[in-house]
Amino acid sequence: MGFGKLSLKGRALKYLAAREHSRRELERKLAPHEEEPGQLQAVLDQLETQGLLSQARFVESVMHRKSARFGTARLRQELHGHGLDTELVAEALERARGTEYERAQAVWQRKFGLVATEPAERARQMRFLAGRGFSAEVIRRVVRGTDDDL
């Protein structure tokens, strides 16, 4: 059921139909299929002009998919590697920072559910949340079971 060789734009559209991609991701995925120098950049420029490739949509997509499971630090790391506009990333992370305690509480509740009584268990829970990218202050509040405002 082959349709022959896909053009560079066809491949890009196929990737974008599955999920949002950053320009850097598409460059990496499509580079092996570039036949002439400059062809890839022209295709990506055209997709951006047509609104099919958007940094803002990519940032929102990543935030939507991952913010429920990860803290602000992990989200920053995830977005940093995609060569995105720093202002756009900073805005999205600022919005996520406002709900970090609630997100950490939900992740902790799904994984553990009970406040640790032993120091070793408390340390294990704290390491788990730290690995997910939550801030130290939020982790302390969640693991101790306090919901005081910062």
C-alpha positions as CSV (number, residue, x, y, z in Angstrom):
1,M,0.0,0.0,0.0
2,G,2.9,2.3,-0.7
3,F,2.4,5.7,-2.1
4,G,5.9,6.1,-3.4
5,K,8.5,8.4,-1.9
6,L,7.1,11.2,0.3
7,S,8.4,14.7,-0.4
8,L,10.0,16.7,2.4
9,K,6.9,18.7,2.9
10,G,4.8,15.5,2.9
11,R,7.0,14.0,5.6
12,A,6.8,17.2,7.7
13,L,3.0,17.2,7.4
14,K,2.9,13.6,8.4
15,Y,4.9,14.4,11.6
16,L,2.8,17.4,12.3
17,A,-0.5,15.5,11.9
18,A,0.6,13.1,14.7
19,R,1.5,15.9,17.2
20,E,3.0,19.4,17.3
21,H,6.8,19.5,16.7
22,S,9.3,22.3,17.2
23,R,11.3,23.5,14.2
24,R,14.4,21.9,15.7
25,E,12.7,18.5,16.0
26,L,11.5,18.6,12.4
27,E,15.0,19.7,11.2
28,R,16.5,16.7,13.0
29,K,13.9,14.2,11.6
30,L,13.8,15.5,8.1
31,A,17.6,16.3,7.6
32,P,18.4,12.7,6.3
33,H,15.7,13.2,3.6
34,E,16.9,16.6,2.3
35,E,18.0,16.2,-1.4
36,E,19.3,19.8,-2.0
37,P,21.0,22.2,0.4
38,G,18.5,24.8,1.6
39,Q,15.5,22.7,0.7
40,L,14.7,21.8,4.3
41,Q,14.8,25.4,5.5
42,A,12.6,26.5,2.7
43,V,10.0,23.9,3.6
44,L,10.1,24.8,7.3
45,D,9.8,28.5,6.5
46,Q,6.8,27.8,4.3
47,L,5.1,25.7,7.0
48,E,5.6,28.5,9.5
49,T,4.2,31.1,7.1
50,Q,1.2,28.9,6.5
51,G,0.7,28.5,10.3
52,L,1.2,24.8,10.2
53,L,4.4,25.0,12.3
54,S,4.0,27.1,15.4
55,Q,6.3,27.6,18.5
56,A,3.4,28.8,20.6
57,R,1.3,25.7,19.8
58,F,4.3,23.4,20.4
59,V,4.9,25.0,23.9
60,E,1.2,24.7,24.8
61,S,1.2,21.1,23.6
62,V,4.2,20.1,25.7
63,M,2.7,21.9,28.7
64,H,-0.7,20.2,28.2
65,R,0.9,16.7,27.8
66,K,3.5,16.9,30.6
67,S,2.5,19.5,33.2
68,A,0.2,17.2,35.2
69,R,3.2,14.8,35.8
70,F,6.2,17.1,36.1
71,G,7.3,20.2,38.0
72,T,8.5,23.5,36.6
73,A,12.2,22.6,36.5
74,R,11.5,19.4,34.5
75,L,9.2,21.3,32.1
76,R,11.9,24.0,31.6
77,Q,14.5,21.3,30.8
78,E,12.1,19.7,28.3
79,L,11.4,23.0,26.5
80,H,15.0,24.3,26.6
81,G,16.3,21.7,24.2
82,H,13.9,22.7,21.4
83,G,15.4,26.1,20.5
84,L,12.2,28.0,21.4
85,D,11.6,31.7,22.0
86,T,12.7,32.2,25.6
87,E,9.9,34.7,26.3
88,L,7.3,32.2,25.2
89,V,8.8,29.5,27.4
90,A,9.1,31.9,30.4
91,E,5.4,32.8,30.1
92,A,4.3,29.1,30.0
93,L,6.5,28.2,32.9
94,E,5.2,31.2,34.9
95,R,1.6,29.9,34.4
96,A,2.7,26.4,35.5
97,R,4.4,27.7,38.6
98,G,1.1,28.9,39.9
99,T,-0.3,25.4,40.0
100,E,2.9,23.5,41.1
101,Y,1.7,22.6,44.6
102,E,-1.5,21.1,43.3
103,R,0.3,19.2,40.6
104,A,2.9,17.9,43.0
105,Q,0.1,16.9,45.5
106,A,-1.7,15.0,42.8
107,V,1.5,13.1,41.6
108,W,2.3,12.3,45.3
109,Q,-1.2,11.1,46.0
110,R,-1.2,8.8,43.0
111,K,2.2,7.3,43.9
112,F,2.1,7.2,47.8
113,G,-1.1,8.5,49.3
114,L,0.0,8.4,52.9
115,V,2.2,10.8,54.8
116,A,5.5,9.1,55.6
117,T,6.2,8.5,59.3
118,E,9.8,7.1,58.8
119,P,12.6,9.4,57.7
120,A,13.8,6.9,55.1
121,E,10.3,6.8,53.5
122,R,10.0,10.6,53.6
123,A,13.4,10.9,51.9
124,R,12.3,8.4,49.2
125,Q,9.1,10.4,48.6
126,M,11.1,13.6,48.4
127,R,13.6,12.1,45.9
128,F,10.7,10.9,43.7
129,L,9.2,14.4,43.6
130,A,12.6,16.1,43.0
131,G,13.2,13.7,40.1
132,R,9.9,14.9,38.6
133,G,11.2,18.5,38.7
134,F,9.2,20.0,41.6
135,S,10.7,22.7,43.7
136,A,12.2,22.0,47.2
137,E,9.7,24.1,49.0
138,V,6.7,22.5,47.3
139,I,8.2,19.0,47.9
140,R,8.5,19.8,51.7
141,R,4.9,21.0,51.9
142,V,3.6,18.0,50.0
143,V,5.6,15.3,51.9
144,R,4.8,16.8,55.3
145,G,1.2,17.0,54.4
146,T,0.9,20.8,55.0
147,D,-0.9,23.0,52.6
148,D,0.1,26.4,54.0
149,D,0.5,29.2,51.5
150,L,4.1,30.0,50.5
